[in-house]
Amino acid sequence: MAGTSGSPTRPREKWLAPHAGKHYAGKRWRSERRANRDPLLVSRILEEHGVRPSRGGVLDAPCGAGRLAAAIGPGHLGLDISRSMLEEARRGGLRRLSRGDLEHLPFPDETFDAVVA
């Protein structure tokens, strides 16, 4: 992938931009249909597989602006590499957040009952 200057760019670099979280949280999910689609799917999948998020917890990685938190429930921990995304998630009411890289998760094995990605 090439950046605007023609130099190679890693795809995730766009999420590291200072205002990426605000952009992602606002413009992308304006319609009610779009805003509800993924949370409904996640909720159904967790229910179908018997995951009880309040028990052992669910890792939402990358959590982005935290829009899946309500569907996941109180056992939610959001992980994202982007400070901007974590700031938006915190603005949205999430408190259990961690900054980290999906390629190098900062948790021991079997910490969570499920991972939503």
N, CA, C and O atoms as CSV, one atom per row, in Angstrom:
chain,resi,resn,atom,element,x,y,z
A,1,MET,N,N,0.850,-1.176,0.000
A,1,MET,CA,C,0.000,0.000,0.000
A,1,MET,C,C,0.895,1.238,0.000
A,1,MET,O,O,1.906,1.275,0.701
A,2,ALA,N,N,0.541,2.209,-0.752
A,2,ALA,CA,C,1.365,3.415,-0.838
A,2,ALA,C,C,0.679,4.586,-0.156
A,2,ALA,O,O,-0.541,4.730,-0.226
A,3,GLY,N,N,1.456,5.405,0.493
A,3,GLY,CA,C,0.937,6.615,1.129
A,3,GLY,C,C,0.753,7.704,0.080
A,3,GLY,O,O,0.971,7.472,-1.109
A,4,THR,N,N,0.355,8.877,0.520
A,4,THR,CA,C,0.126,9.973,-0.420
A,4,THR,C,C,1.409,10.428,-1.100
A,4,THR,O,O,1.370,10.988,-2.196
A,5,SER,N,N,2.525,10.192,-0.464
A,5,SER,CA,C,3.797,10.595,-1.063
A,5,SER,C,C,4.366,9.517,-1.966
A,5,SER,O,O,5.429,9.701,-2.560
A,6,GLY,N,N,3.660,8.374,-2.080
A,6,GLY,CA,C,4.139,7.282,-2.908
A,6,GLY,C,C,5.004,6.308,-2.129
A,6,GLY,O,O,5.418,5.288,-2.679
A,7,SER,N,N,5.291,6.595,-0.857
A,7,SER,CA,C,6.101,5.690,-0.053
A,7,SER,C,C,5.230,4.577,0.532
A,7,SER,O,O,4.039,4.785,0.765
A,8,PRO,N,N,5.809,3.405,0.769
A,8,PRO,CA,C,5.041,2.299,1.347
A,8,PRO,C,C,4.484,2.686,2.724
A,8,PRO,O,O,5.151,3.358,3.510
A,9,THR,N,N,3.261,2.253,2.995
A,9,THR,CA,C,2.610,2.559,4.260
A,9,THR,C,C,1.975,1.294,4.811
A,9,THR,O,O,1.371,0.534,4.054
A,10,ARG,N,N,2.093,1.052,6.094
A,10,ARG,CA,C,1.393,-0.053,6.716
A,10,ARG,C,C,-0.065,0.352,6.856
A,10,ARG,O,O,-0.347,1.483,7.251
A,11,PRO,N,N,-0.995,-0.535,6.545
A,11,PRO,CA,C,-2.425,-0.182,6.590
A,11,PRO,C,C,-2.880,0.392,7.924
A,11,PRO,O,O,-3.748,1.265,7.934
A,12,ARG,N,N,-2.349,-0.046,9.016
A,12,ARG,CA,C,-2.834,0.435,10.310
A,12,ARG,C,C,-2.374,1.849,10.657
A,12,ARG,O,O,-2.869,2.436,11.619
A,13,GLU,N,N,-1.447,2.397,9.899
A,13,GLU,CA,C,-0.957,3.747,10.196
A,13,GLU,C,C,-2.063,4.795,10.154
A,13,GLU,O,O,-2.006,5.781,10.888
A,14,LYS,N,N,-3.072,4.594,9.301
A,14,LYS,CA,C,-4.161,5.566,9.241
A,14,LYS,C,C,-4.916,5.637,10.560
A,14,LYS,O,O,-5.479,6.681,10.890
A,15,TRP,N,N,-4.939,4.545,11.321
A,15,TRP,CA,C,-5.644,4.548,12.611
A,15,TRP,C,C,-4.830,5.232,13.699
A,15,TRP,O,O,-5.363,5.548,14.763
A,16,LEU,N,N,-3.556,5.463,13.448
A,16,LEU,CA,C,-2.696,6.109,14.436
A,16,LEU,C,C,-2.721,7.630,14.322
A,16,LEU,O,O,-2.138,8.321,15.157
A,17,ALA,N,N,-3.383,8.153,13.309
A,17,ALA,CA,C,-3.472,9.604,13.134
A,17,ALA,C,C,-4.200,10.232,14.322
A,17,ALA,O,O,-5.091,9.599,14.889
A,18,PRO,N,N,-3.850,11.448,14.712
A,18,PRO,CA,C,-4.427,12.085,15.898
A,18,PRO,C,C,-5.954,12.195,15.917
A,18,PRO,O,O,-6.554,12.157,16.992
A,19,HIS,N,N,-6.593,12.329,14.757
A,19,HIS,CA,C,-8.046,12.494,14.732
A,19,HIS,C,C,-8.776,11.283,14.165
A,19,HIS,O,O,-9.955,11.378,13.822
A,20,ALA,N,N,-8.095,10.153,14.062
A,20,ALA,CA,C,-8.706,8.951,13.485
A,20,ALA,C,C,-9.913,8.491,14.300
A,20,ALA,O,O,-10.930,8.095,13.730
A,21,GLY,N,N,-9.809,8.539,15.609
A,21,GLY,CA,C,-10.912,8.086,16.462
A,21,GLY,C,C,-12.174,8.904,16.260
A,21,GLY,O,O,-13.273,8.360,16.157
A,22,LYS,N,N,-12.009,10.192,16.207
A,22,LYS,CA,C,-13.153,11.089,16.011
A,22,LYS,C,C,-13.815,10.826,14.657
A,22,LYS,O,O,-15.041,10.761,14.567
A,23,HIS,N,N,-13.012,10.678,13.614
A,23,HIS,CA,C,-13.528,10.398,12.283
A,23,HIS,C,C,-14.274,9.060,12.276
A,23,HIS,O,O,-15.392,8.966,11.771
A,24,TYR,N,N,-13.655,8.047,12.831
A,24,TYR,CA,C,-14.229,6.704,12.842
A,24,TYR,C,C,-15.533,6.674,13.634
A,24,TYR,O,O,-16.505,6.056,13.198
A,25,ALA,N,N,-15.566,7.322,14.772
A,25,ALA,CA,C,-16.757,7.312,15.627
A,25,ALA,C,C,-17.903,8.121,15.034
A,25,ALA,O,O,-19.068,7.825,15.302
A,26,GLY,N,N,-17.597,9.128,14.242
A,26,GLY,CA,C,-18.645,10.019,13.754
A,26,GLY,C,C,-19.199,9.683,12.396
A,26,GLY,O,O,-20.321,9.185,12.292
A,27,LYS,N,N,-18.459,9.937,11.377
A,27,LYS,CA,C,-18.957,9.867,10.003
A,27,LYS,C,C,-19.308,8.459,9.542
A,27,LYS,O,O,-20.266,8.276,8.792
A,28,ARG,N,N,-18.571,7.498,9.966
A,28,ARG,CA,C,-18.708,6.159,9.412
A,28,ARG,C,C,-20.024,5.467,9.782
A,28,ARG,O,O,-20.531,4.657,9.006
A,29,TRP,N,N,-20.570,5.771,10.939
A,29,TRP,CA,C,-21.722,5.031,11.448
A,29,TRP,C,C,-22.948,5.919,11.628
A,29,TRP,O,O,-23.686,5.740,12.597
A,30,ARG,N,N,-23.185,6.853,10.742
A,30,ARG,CA,C,-24.278,7.812,10.894
A,30,ARG,C,C,-25.663,7.186,10.842
A,30,ARG,O,O,-26.523,7.537,11.650
A,31,SER,N,N,-25.900,6.273,9.915
A,31,SER,CA,C,-27.245,5.716,9.810
A,31,SER,C,C,-27.481,4.705,10.937
A,31,SER,O,O,-26.553,4.036,11.393
A,32,GLU,N,N,-28.717,4.610,11.367
A,32,GLU,CA,C,-29.069,3.680,12.458
A,32,GLU,C,C,-28.776,2.244,12.045
A,32,GLU,O,O,-28.315,1.438,12.853
A,33,ARG,N,N,-29.046,1.932,10.785
A,33,ARG,CA,C,-28.789,0.573,10.282
A,33,ARG,C,C,-27.302,0.223,10.399
A,33,ARG,O,O,-26.949,-0.855,10.880
A,34,ARG,N,N,-26.448,1.123,9.965
A,34,ARG,CA,C,-25.007,0.878,10.059
A,34,ARG,C,C,-24.540,0.818,11.509
A,34,ARG,O,O,-23.721,-0.028,11.868
A,35,ALA,N,N,-25.052,1.701,12.327
A,35,ALA,CA,C,-24.630,1.764,13.724
A,35,ALA,C,C,-24.994,0.497,14.492
A,35,ALA,O,O,-24.269,0.103,15.405
A,36,ASN,N,N,-26.103,-0.145,14.135
A,36,ASN,CA,C,-26.587,-1.312,14.879
A,36,ASN,C,C,-26.147,-2.652,14.309
A,36,ASN,O,O,-26.214,-3.665,15.006
A,37,ARG,N,N,-25.699,-2.680,13.059
A,37,ARG,CA,C,-25.387,-3.943,12.399
A,37,ARG,C,C,-24.371,-4.792,13.159
A,37,ARG,O,O,-24.684,-5.924,13.529
A,38,ASP,N,N,-23.195,-4.292,13.396
A,38,ASP,CA,C,-22.150,-5.089,14.034
A,38,ASP,C,C,-22.457,-5.419,15.496
A,38,ASP,O,O,-22.243,-6.558,15.911
A,39,PRO,N,N,-22.952,-4.464,16.292
A,39,PRO,CA,C,-23.305,-4.829,17.666
A,39,PRO,C,C,-24.350,-5.949,17.731
A,39,PRO,O,O,-24.260,-6.819,18.598
A,40,LEU,N,N,-25.331,-5.943,16.839
A,40,LEU,CA,C,-26.333,-7.019,16.811
A,40,LEU,C,C,-25.692,-8.355,16.464
A,40,LEU,O,O,-25.979,-9.373,17.094
A,41,LEU,N,N,-24.826,-8.347,15.465
A,41,LEU,CA,C,-24.141,-9.582,15.079
A,41,LEU,C,C,-23.289,-10.129,16.217
A,41,LEU,O,O,-23.324,-11.326,16.502
A,42,VAL,N,N,-22.533,-9.267,16.860
A,42,VAL,CA,C,-21.665,-9.700,17.957
A,42,VAL,C,C,-22.493,-10.263,19.105
A,42,VAL,O,O,-22.155,-11.305,19.666
A,43,SER,N,N,-23.561,-9.586,19.448
A,43,SER,CA,C,-24.441,-10.046,20.516
A,43,SER,C,C,-24.996,-11.434,20.208
A,43,SER,O,O,-25.006,-12.305,21.078
A,44,ARG,N,N,-25.455,-11.642,18.986
A,44,ARG,CA,C,-26.005,-12.947,18.580
A,44,ARG,C,C,-24.946,-14.037,18.604
A,44,ARG,O,O,-25.209,-15.151,19.059
A,45,ILE,N,N,-23.757,-13.726,18.120
A,45,ILE,CA,C,-22.678,-14.721,18.094
A,45,ILE,C,C,-22.276,-15.127,19.508
A,45,ILE,O,O,-22.116,-16.315,19.787
A,46,LEU,N,N,-22.113,-14.155,20.399
A,46,LEU,CA,C,-21.751,-14.481,21.778
A,46,LEU,C,C,-22.828,-15.338,22.430
A,46,LEU,O,O,-22.521,-16.303,23.130
A,47,GLU,N,N,-24.084,-14.985,22.199
A,47,GLU,CA,C,-25.198,-15.757,22.765
A,47,GLU,C,C,-25.222,-17.171,22.193
A,47,GLU,O,O,-25.393,-18.143,22.929
A,48,GLU,N,N,-25.052,-17.278,20.890
A,48,GLU,CA,C,-25.080,-18.583,20.221
A,48,GLU,C,C,-23.997,-19.517,20.756
A,48,GLU,O,O,-24.202,-20.728,20.833
A,49,HIS,N,N,-22.858,-18.963,21.120
A,49,HIS,CA,C,-21.745,-19.779,21.605
A,49,HIS,C,C,-21.684,-19.863,23.127
A,49,HIS,O,O,-20.729,-20.398,23.690
A,50,GLY,N,N,-22.697,-19.337,23.779
A,50,GLY,CA,C,-22.779,-19.457,25.235
A,50,GLY,C,C,-21.767,-18.642,26.008
A,50,GLY,O,O,-21.459,-18.966,27.155
A,51,VAL,N,N,-21.246,-17.591,25.403
A,51,VAL,CA,C,-20.270,-16.741,26.097
A,51,VAL,C,C,-21.033,-15.822,27.041
A,51,VAL,O,O,-21.960,-15.122,26.634
A,52,ARG,N,N,-20.636,-15.835,28.287
A,52,ARG,CA,C,-21.224,-14.967,29.302
A,52,ARG,C,C,-20.186,-13.920,29.669
A,52,ARG,O,O,-19.366,-14.142,30.559
A,53,PRO,N,N,-20.217,-12.772,28.983
A,53,PRO,CA,C,-19.167,-11.771,29.163
A,53,PRO,C,C,-18.942,-11.329,30.604
A,53,PRO,O,O,-17.830,-10.923,30.940
A,54,SER,N,N,-19.935,-11.389,31.452
A,54,SER,CA,C,-19.739,-10.939,32.829
A,54,SER,C,C,-18.908,-11.933,33.628
A,54,SER,O,O,-18.394,-11.577,34.688
A,55,ARG,N,N,-18.759,-13.158,33.159
A,55,ARG,CA,C,-18.001,-14.185,33.864
A,55,ARG,C,C,-16.500,-13.954,33.775
A,55,ARG,O,O,-15.885,-13.484,34.732
A,56,GLY,N,N,-15.906,-14.282,32.631
A,56,GLY,CA,C,-14.455,-14.208,32.512
A,56,GLY,C,C,-13.960,-13.061,31.676
A,56,GLY,O,O,-12.778,-12.720,31.718
A,57,GLY,N,N,-14.842,-12.467,30.924
A,57,GLY,CA,C,-14.430,-11.321,30.132
A,57,GLY,C,C,-14.274,-11.615,28.660
A,57,GLY,O,O,-14.019,-12.745,28.244
A,58,VAL,N,N,-14.434,-10.568,27.893
A,58,VAL,CA,C,-14.287,-10.629,26.448
A,58,VAL,C,C,-13.326,-9.525,26.037
A,58,VAL,O,O,-13.473,-8.372,26.443
A,59,LEU,N,N,-12.348,-9.889,25.235
A,59,LEU,CA,C,-11.411,-8.920,24.700
A,59,LEU,C,C,-11.945,-8.435,23.362
A,59,LEU,O,O,-12.232,-9.238,22.475
A,60,ASP,N,N,-12.075,-7.146,23.219
A,60,ASP,CA,C,-12.497,-6.507,21.975
A,60,ASP,C,C,-11.251,-5.866,21.386
A,60,ASP,O,O,-10.804,-4.813,21.840
A,61,ALA,N,N,-10.689,-6.525,20.354
A,61,ALA,CA,C,-9.407,-6.071,19.828
A,61,ALA,C,C,-9.373,-6.163,18.312
A,61,ALA,O,O,-9.528,-7.256,17.765
A,62,PRO,N,N,-9.181,-5.086,17.638
A,62,PRO,CA,C,-9.072,-3.729,18.135
A,62,PRO,C,C,-10.456,-3.193,18.467
A,62,PRO,O,O,-11.425,-3.483,17.764
A,63,CYS,N,N,-10.548,-2.429,19.515
A,63,CYS,CA,C,-11.850,-1.936,19.972
A,63,CYS,C,C,-12.289,-0.676,19.250
A,63,CYS,O,O,-13.463,-0.310,19.307
A,64,GLY,N,N,-11.365,-0.002,18.569
A,64,GLY,CA,C,-11.741,1.225,17.880
A,64,GLY,C,C,-12.358,2.215,18.847
A,64,GLY,O,O,-11.832,2.439,19.938
A,65,ALA,N,N,-13.462,2.801,18.452
A,65,ALA,CA,C,-14.134,3.807,19.284
A,65,ALA,C,C,-15.064,3.181,20.316
A,65,ALA,O,O,-15.787,3.897,21.010
A,66,GLY,N,N,-15.055,1.866,20.426
A,66,GLY,CA,C,-15.821,1.187,21.467
A,66,GLY,C,C,-17.274,0.920,21.148
A,66,GLY,O,O,-18.078,0.729,22.061
A,67,ARG,N,N,-17.630,0.900,19.883
A,67,ARG,CA,C,-19.038,0.773,19.539
A,67,ARG,C,C,-19.629,-0.610,19.793
A,67,ARG,O,O,-20.849,-0.759,19.729
A,68,LEU,N,N,-18.815,-1.627,20.079
A,68,LEU,CA,C,-19.336,-2.960,20.371
A,68,LEU,C,C,-19.508,-3.214,21.867
A,68,LEU,O,O,-20.019,-4.262,22.261
A,69,ALA,N,N,-19.094,-2.279,22.688
A,69,ALA,CA,C,-19.085,-2.480,24.135
A,69,ALA,C,C,-20.452,-2.858,24.700
A,69,ALA,O,O,-20.538,-3.767,25.526
A,70,ALA,N,N,-21.504,-2.195,24.284
A,70,ALA,CA,C,-22.836,-2.496,24.812
A,70,ALA,C,C,-23.260,-3.913,24.449
A,70,ALA,O,O,-23.903,-4.592,25.250
A,71,ALA,N,N,-22.906,-4.363,23.257
A,71,ALA,CA,C,-23.254,-5.715,22.830
A,71,ALA,C,C,-22.458,-6.763,23.593
A,71,ALA,O,O,-22.951,-7.865,23.835
A,72,ILE,N,N,-21.239,-6.429,23.971
A,72,ILE,CA,C,-20.378,-7.378,24.670
A,72,ILE,C,C,-20.742,-7.469,26.143
A,72,ILE,O,O,-20.747,-8.559,26.714
A,73,GLY,N,N,-21.042,-6.354,26.752
A,73,GLY,CA,C,-21.463,-6.374,28.147
A,73,GLY,C,C,-20.375,-5.976,29.117
A,73,GLY,O,O,-19.322,-5.478,28.717
A,74,PRO,N,N,-20.633,-6.197,30.401
A,74,PRO,CA,C,-19.735,-5.705,31.453
A,74,PRO,C,C,-18.372,-6.381,31.505
A,74,PRO,O,O,-17.449,-5.837,32.111
A,75,GLY,N,N,-18.216,-7.544,30.891
A,75,GLY,CA,C,-16.920,-8.213,30.893
A,75,GLY,C,C,-16.019,-7.755,29.765
A,75,GLY,O,O,-15.086,-8.465,29.389
A,76,HIS,N,N,-16.280,-6.602,29.232
A,76,HIS,CA,C,-15.593,-6.058,28.063
A,76,HIS,C,C,-14.270,-5.404,28.435
A,76,HIS,O,O,-14.203,-4.615,29.377
A,77,LEU,N,N,-13.223,-5.733,27.697
A,77,LEU,CA,C,-11.967,-4.990,27.783
A,77,LEU,C,C,-11.603,-4.596,26.362
A,77,LEU,O,O,-11.464,-5.456,25.492
A,78,GLY,N,N,-11.451,-3.317,26.125
A,78,GLY,CA,C,-11.100,-2.820,24.805
A,78,GLY,C,C,-9.606,-2.636,24.671
A,78,GLY,O,O,-8.972,-2.039,25.541
A,79,LEU,N,N,-9.042,-3.139,23.600
A,79,LEU,CA,C,-7.615,-2.998,23.305
A,79,LEU,C,C,-7.474,-2.370,21.933
A,79,LEU,O,O,-8.119,-2.802,20.977
A,80,ASP,N,N,-6.640,-1.361,21.833
A,80,ASP,CA,C,-6.371,-0.744,20.532
A,80,ASP,C,C,-4.978,-0.134,20.578
A,80,ASP,O,O,-4.492,0.258,21.639
A,81,ILE,N,N,-4.346,-0.060,19.422
A,81,ILE,CA,C,-3.026,0.542,19.336
A,81,ILE,C,C,-3.117,2.065,19.229
A,81,ILE,O,O,-2.145,2.773,19.490
A,82,SER,N,N,-4.287,2.556,18.845
A,82,SER,CA,C,-4.480,3.978,18.585
A,82,SER,C,C,-4.948,4.743,19.823
A,82,SER,O,O,-5.997,4.439,20.391
A,83,ARG,N,N,-4.171,5.722,20.226
A,83,ARG,CA,C,-4.575,6.575,21.355
A,83,ARG,C,C,-5.882,7.302,21.036
A,83,ARG,O,O,-6.745,7.456,21.900
A,84,SER,N,N,-6.012,7.742,19.797
A,84,SER,CA,C,-7.200,8.466,19.369
A,84,SER,C,C,-8.452,7.597,19.487
A,84,SER,O,O,-9.494,8.072,19.939
A,85,MET,N,N,-8.359,6.356,19.094
A,85,MET,CA,C,-9.503,5.433,19.214
A,85,MET,C,C,-9.849,5.208,20.680
A,85,MET,O,O,-11.022,5.208,21.055
A,86,LEU,N,N,-8.836,5.019,21.499
A,86,LEU,CA,C,-9.076,4.794,22.932
A,86,LEU,C,C,-9.703,6.027,23.581
A,86,LEU,O,O,-10.546,5.895,24.469
A,87,GLU,N,N,-9.307,7.207,23.154
A,87,GLU,CA,C,-9.919,8.439,23.674
A,87,GLU,C,C,-11.403,8.495,23.335
A,87,GLU,O,O,-12.217,8.884,24.172
A,88,GLU,N,N,-11.764,8.105,22.102
A,88,GLU,CA,C,-13.174,8.083,21.702
A,88,GLU,C,C,-13.945,7.038,22.497
A,88,GLU,O,O,-15.076,7.282,22.917
A,89,ALA,N,N,-13.342,5.889,22.699
A,89,ALA,CA,C,-13.995,4.837,23.488
A,89,ALA,C,C,-14.236,5.323,24.921
A,89,ALA,O,O,-15.293,5.072,25.500
A,90,ARG,N,N,-13.255,6.013,25.478
A,90,ARG,CA,C,-13.396,6.552,26.836
A,90,ARG,C,C,-14.499,7.616,26.876
A,90,ARG,O,O,-15.279,7.664,27.827
A,91,ARG,N,N,-14.566,8.470,25.845
A,91,ARG,CA,C,-15.632,9.473,25.757
A,91,ARG,C,C,-17.010,8.817,25.707
A,91,ARG,O,O,-17.996,9.363,26.202
A,92,GLY,N,N,-17.054,7.632,25.097
A,92,GLY,CA,C,-18.308,6.892,24.985
A,92,GLY,C,C,-18.681,6.138,26.244
A,92,GLY,O,O,-19.719,5.478,26.286
A,93,GLY,N,N,-17.847,6.225,27.274
A,93,GLY,CA,C,-18.187,5.609,28.556
A,93,GLY,C,C,-17.403,4.375,28.932
A,93,GLY,O,O,-17.583,3.855,30.033
A,94,LEU,N,N,-16.543,3.886,28.065
A,94,LEU,CA,C,-15.758,2.700,28.412
A,94,LEU,C,C,-14.664,3.056,29.406
A,94,LEU,O,O,-14.022,4.100,29.294
A,95,ARG,N,N,-14.463,2.192,30.360
A,95,ARG,CA,C,-13.429,2.435,31.365
A,95,ARG,C,C,-12.331,1.384,31.327
A,95,ARG,O,O,-11.189,1.668,31.688
A,96,ARG,N,N,-12.663,0.180,30.896
A,96,ARG,CA,C,-11.659,-0.892,30.836
A,96,ARG,C,C,-11.020,-0.883,29.455
A,96,ARG,O,O,-11.496,-1.541,28.530
A,97,LEU,N,N,-9.950,-0.135,29.334
A,97,LEU,CA,C,-9.262,0.022,28.056
A,97,LEU,C,C,-7.767,-0.192,28.244
A,97,LEU,O,O,-7.204,0.101,29.299
A,98,SER,N,N,-7.151,-0.703,27.209
A,98,SER,CA,C,-5.716,-0.921,27.253
A,98,SER,C,C,-5.131,-0.607,25.881
A,98,SER,O,O,-5.731,-0.915,24.851
A,99,ARG,N,N,-3.969,0.002,25.882
A,99,ARG,CA,C,-3.299,0.284,24.615
A,99,ARG,C,C,-2.339,-0.856,24.336
A,99,ARG,O,O,-1.509,-1.201,25.177
A,100,GLY,N,N,-2.456,-1.439,23.153
A,100,GLY,CA,C,-1.575,-2.539,22.807
A,100,GLY,C,C,-1.708,-2.922,21.353
A,100,GLY,O,O,-2.605,-2.465,20.645
A,101,ASP,N,N,-0.810,-3.755,20.933
A,101,ASP,CA,C,-0.692,-4.186,19.551
A,101,ASP,C,C,-1.233,-5.609,19.408
A,101,ASP,O,O,-0.872,-6.490,20.189
A,102,LEU,N,N,-2.080,-5.832,18.436
A,102,LEU,CA,C,-2.641,-7.164,18.199
A,102,LEU,C,C,-1.576,-8.195,17.867
A,102,LEU,O,O,-1.764,-9.387,18.114
A,103,GLU,N,N,-0.466,-7.749,17.314
A,103,GLU,CA,C,0.608,-8.673,16.970
A,103,GLU,C,C,1.395,-9.121,18.203
A,103,GLU,O,O,2.134,-10.104,18.150
A,104,HIS,N,N,1.232,-8.399,19.306
A,104,HIS,CA,C,1.944,-8.718,20.547
A,104,HIS,C,C,1.001,-8.441,21.716
A,104,HIS,O,O,1.168,-7.455,22.434
A,105,LEU,N,N,0.022,-9.302,21.900
A,105,LEU,CA,C,-0.968,-9.079,22.956
A,105,LEU,C,C,-0.308,-9.050,24.327
A,105,LEU,O,O,0.534,-9.894,24.634
A,106,PRO,N,N,-0.693,-8.075,25.153
A,106,PRO,CA,C,-0.071,-7.927,26.473
A,106,PRO,C,C,-0.771,-8.724,27.576
A,106,PRO,O,O,-0.782,-8.292,28.728
A,107,PHE,N,N,-1.359,-9.890,27.241
A,107,PHE,CA,C,-2.093,-10.690,28.219
A,107,PHE,C,C,-1.617,-12.140,28.164
A,107,PHE,O,O,-1.230,-12.631,27.104
A,108,PRO,N,N,-1.647,-12.815,29.298
A,108,PRO,CA,C,-1.311,-14.251,29.283
A,108,PRO,C,C,-2.389,-15.043,28.544
A,108,PRO,O,O,-3.527,-14.589,28.426
A,109,ASP,N,N,-2.032,-16.215,28.053
A,109,ASP,CA,C,-3.007,-17.098,27.410
A,109,ASP,C,C,-4.168,-17.373,28.365
A,109,ASP,O,O,-3.993,-17.406,29.583
A,110,GLU,N,N,-5.346,-17.568,27.794
A,110,GLU,CA,C,-6.559,-17.945,28.510
A,110,GLU,C,C,-7.044,-16.884,29.503
A,110,GLU,O,O,-7.732,-17.206,30.472
A,111,THR,N,N,-6.687,-15.629,29.261
A,111,THR,CA,C,-7.161,-14.542,30.102
A,111,THR,C,C,-8.638,-14.260,29.865
A,111,THR,O,O,-9.348,-13.843,30.781
A,112,PHE,N,N,-9.104,-14.487,28.637
A,112,PHE,CA,C,-10.467,-14.125,28.252
A,112,PHE,C,C,-11.251,-15.355,27.811
A,112,PHE,O,O,-10.686,-16.342,27.341
A,113,ASP,N,N,-12.573,-15.265,27.977
A,113,ASP,CA,C,-13.460,-16.331,27.491
A,113,ASP,C,C,-13.607,-16.272,25.981
A,113,ASP,O,O,-13.794,-17.301,25.331
A,114,ALA,N,N,-13.523,-15.080,25.425
A,114,ALA,CA,C,-13.681,-14.913,23.977
A,114,ALA,C,C,-12.978,-13.628,23.542
A,114,ALA,O,O,-12.714,-12.728,24.339
A,115,VAL,N,N,-12.688,-13.587,22.244
A,115,VAL,CA,C,-12.092,-12.403,21.640
A,115,VAL,C,C,-12.978,-11.996,20.465
A,115,VAL,O,O,-13.319,-12.818,19.615
A,116,VAL,N,N,-13.341,-10.724,20.432
A,116,VAL,CA,C,-14.104,-10.173,19.323
A,116,VAL,C,C,-13.138,-9.318,18.526
A,116,VAL,O,O,-12.487,-8.428,19.073
A,117,ALA,N,N,-13.047,-9.590,17.229
A,117,ALA,CA,C,-12.114,-8.829,16.393
A,117,ALA,C,C,-12.823,-8.335,15.151
A,117,ALA,O,O,-12.211,-7.671,14.314
